Amino acid sequence: MKEDILKELIERAKVELQTIEASAKAQHDYATDSEIKSEGKYDTRAIEASYLAEAEARRVEELRLEIQILEEVDVSASEKLGEVAIGALVELLHKGQKRFYFLIPTAGGTLMDAKGTPVLVVSVFSPIGDAMLGLKVGDTFEVETPKETREYEILSFS
């Protein structure tokens, strides 16, 4: 199941990369088109297009790095180490509810469906991701939120 989640995350990033690359090229072409010369001191179309092209070019680089990082995730690290590690699928108990979390080194926040089971992708840089690193089955940990302190128990991981 972890491999499928990781493949889906990589595929989504690749699709976004293709879309942003095409948009960045179109914005660059527009910004540098000779037809887009300024028609007065208040005409900022070319400048605005160049800013957008630059931002999209940065996003392209971020996505390339994210894909590279995801492709290097070892989903078997937790089994090898005997503790929660990057690439782990972790089942947590919070207030009587069981939930699954997939721990990765890049931006999380994606809710995925893994064979009918909802799985929240979390970054190791998030409070919950950071807190569960290195823990084992039966360990508990707390995460501070603006409203409360939440307590979690690790039920399983793979």
Backbone torsions as a table, in degrees:
resi	resn	phi	psi	omega
1	MET	NA	-38.7	-179.0
2	LYS	-63.0	-40.4	-179.9
3	GLU	-61.9	-40.3	179.6
4	ASP	-65.3	-41.7	178.8
5	ILE	-62.7	-46.1	-179.6
6	LEU	-62.8	-43.8	177.9
7	LYS	-59.7	-42.3	179.4
8	GLU	-64.2	-41.3	177.8
9	LEU	-62.8	-42.6	178.6
10	ILE	-64.3	-43.7	-179.6
11	GLU	-63.0	-42.9	177.9
12	ARG	-61.9	-41.1	178.8
13	ALA	-65.7	-37.6	179.3
14	LYS	-67.5	-40.0	177.5
15	VAL	-63.8	-44.8	177.8
16	GLU	-62.4	-39.2	178.8
17	LEU	-60.8	-46.1	178.8
18	GLN	-60.4	-42.6	-179.7
19	THR	-64.2	-46.6	-178.5
20	ILE	-68.1	-38.3	178.1
21	GLU	-60.9	-43.7	179.7
22	ALA	-65.2	-42.3	179.5
23	SER	-66.4	-40.9	179.1
24	ALA	-62.6	-41.3	178.7
25	LYS	-64.6	-43.9	179.5
26	ALA	-62.5	-42.2	178.9
27	GLN	-65.5	-40.5	178.4
28	HIS	-63.6	-45.5	179.0
29	ASP	-60.8	-41.9	179.2
30	TYR	-64.5	-44.9	-176.8
31	ALA	-65.8	-29.4	-176.9
32	THR	-102.1	3.7	179.9
33	ASP	-67.9	134.4	-179.1
34	SER	-66.5	-19.5	179.1
35	GLU	-75.0	-14.1	-175.0
36	ILE	-99.2	32.9	177.7
37	LYS	-73.6	153.0	-175.1
38	SER	-62.0	137.2	178.4
39	GLU	-103.4	17.3	-179.9
40	GLY	156.2	171.3	-175.1
41	LYS	-69.0	-16.2	179.3
42	TYR	-98.2	-0.7	179.7
43	ASP	-87.7	104.5	-175.2
44	THR	-114.4	21.1	-177.0
45	ARG	-57.4	-46.0	-177.5
46	ALA	-66.3	-39.9	178.9
47	ILE	-64.8	-45.9	179.4
48	GLU	-62.5	-40.9	178.7
49	ALA	-64.5	-37.2	179.2
50	SER	-69.1	-37.3	176.1
51	TYR	-62.3	-43.8	179.7
52	LEU	-65.3	-42.6	178.6
53	ALA	-61.3	-40.3	179.2
54	GLU	-65.3	-43.0	178.8
55	ALA	-64.4	-40.7	179.2
56	GLU	-68.2	-35.4	176.7
57	ALA	-63.7	-39.0	176.2
58	ARG	-64.0	-41.6	179.4
59	ARG	-64.4	-36.2	176.5
60	VAL	-59.2	-46.4	179.5
61	GLU	-64.3	-40.6	177.7
62	GLU	-61.5	-43.5	-179.8
63	LEU	-66.3	-40.1	177.4
64	ARG	-60.2	-43.2	178.4
65	LEU	-65.7	-42.9	179.0
66	GLU	-60.3	-43.6	178.8
67	ILE	-62.4	-44.4	179.2
68	GLN	-60.1	-45.2	-179.9
69	ILE	-63.1	-45.0	179.7
70	LEU	-62.9	-39.3	-179.5
71	GLU	-66.9	-19.8	-180.0
72	GLU	-94.7	-1.1	-179.8
73	VAL	-67.4	129.5	176.9
74	ASP	-97.6	102.8	-176.7
75	VAL	-73.9	-5.4	178.3
76	SER	-100.8	4.5	-176.8
77	ALA	-60.0	-40.1	-178.9
78	SER	-62.6	-41.8	179.0
79	GLU	-64.8	-40.4	-179.4
80	LYS	-66.2	-40.4	-176.1
81	LEU	-87.4	-22.7	-177.3
82	GLY	76.0	21.4	179.3
83	GLU	-151.4	166.7	179.4
84	VAL	-66.2	127.2	-179.6
85	ALA	-139.7	172.9	175.5
86	ILE	-55.2	135.2	-178.6
87	GLY	92.5	3.8	-178.5
88	ALA	-85.2	145.2	169.1
89	LEU	-103.1	114.7	-170.7
90	VAL	-115.4	132.0	174.4
91	GLU	-99.8	120.1	-178.6
92	LEU	-114.8	150.6	174.3
93	LEU	-112.8	126.8	177.9
94	HIS	-141.8	119.7	-179.4
95	LYS	51.4	43.9	177.0
96	GLY	78.9	1.0	-179.7
97	GLN	-109.1	134.0	177.7
98	LYS	-96.6	133.6	178.7
99	ARG	-140.9	152.0	178.6
100	PHE	-105.8	140.5	178.8
101	TYR	-130.8	137.9	176.7
102	PHE	-111.1	121.4	-171.9
103	LEU	-95.9	120.5	-179.8
104	ILE	-133.1	165.3	-177.5
105	PRO	-87.1	-3.5	-179.2
106	THR	-108.1	-172.2	-178.1
107	ALA	-59.6	132.4	179.5
108	GLY	-105.5	-154.6	177.4
109	GLY	100.4	-2.2	-179.4
110	THR	-88.2	131.2	174.4
111	LEU	-97.0	124.0	-176.6
112	MET	-122.0	159.3	175.8
113	ASP	-106.6	116.9	179.3
114	ALA	-114.3	96.6	179.7
115	LYS	54.9	44.1	177.7
116	GLY	86.7	-2.2	179.9
117	THR	-107.0	124.1	176.6
118	PRO	-70.7	132.5	-179.9
119	VAL	-130.4	126.9	176.6
120	LEU	-94.7	124.6	177.0
121	VAL	-83.1	125.3	179.8
122	VAL	-125.9	146.8	178.0
123	SER	-84.4	149.4	175.3
124	VAL	-68.1	-12.4	178.7
125	PHE	-90.7	-6.7	176.1
126	SER	-79.4	158.9	179.6
127	PRO	-57.2	-43.9	-178.2
128	ILE	-72.1	-38.8	178.5
129	GLY	-64.2	-44.8	178.8
130	ASP	-63.8	-40.7	-176.0
131	ALA	-67.0	-32.0	-175.8
132	MET	-89.1	-11.2	178.8
133	LEU	-58.9	131.7	175.9
134	GLY	84.3	-2.6	-179.0
135	LEU	-87.0	167.6	-178.5
136	LYS	-125.2	171.4	178.2
137	VAL	-57.5	133.0	-179.9
138	GLY	94.8	-17.9	177.7
139	ASP	-69.7	149.2	174.7
140	THR	-119.1	156.6	177.0
141	PHE	-152.3	161.7	-179.8
142	GLU	-118.2	148.3	176.3
143	VAL	-130.9	125.7	177.6
144	GLU	-79.2	130.5	172.1
145	THR	-120.7	167.4	178.5
146	PRO	-58.2	-29.5	-176.5
147	LYS	-94.9	-30.9	-172.0
148	GLU	-162.4	171.1	169.4
149	THR	-99.0	122.8	-178.5
150	ARG	-101.0	136.2	177.6
151	GLU	-109.2	134.1	-179.0
152	TYR	-124.3	151.9	172.9
153	GLU	-125.0	136.5	177.6
154	ILE	-83.4	115.4	179.3
155	LEU	-88.1	-38.6	179.2
156	SER	-163.5	162.6	171.4
157	PHE	-155.2	155.7	176.4
158	SER	-143.5	NA	NA
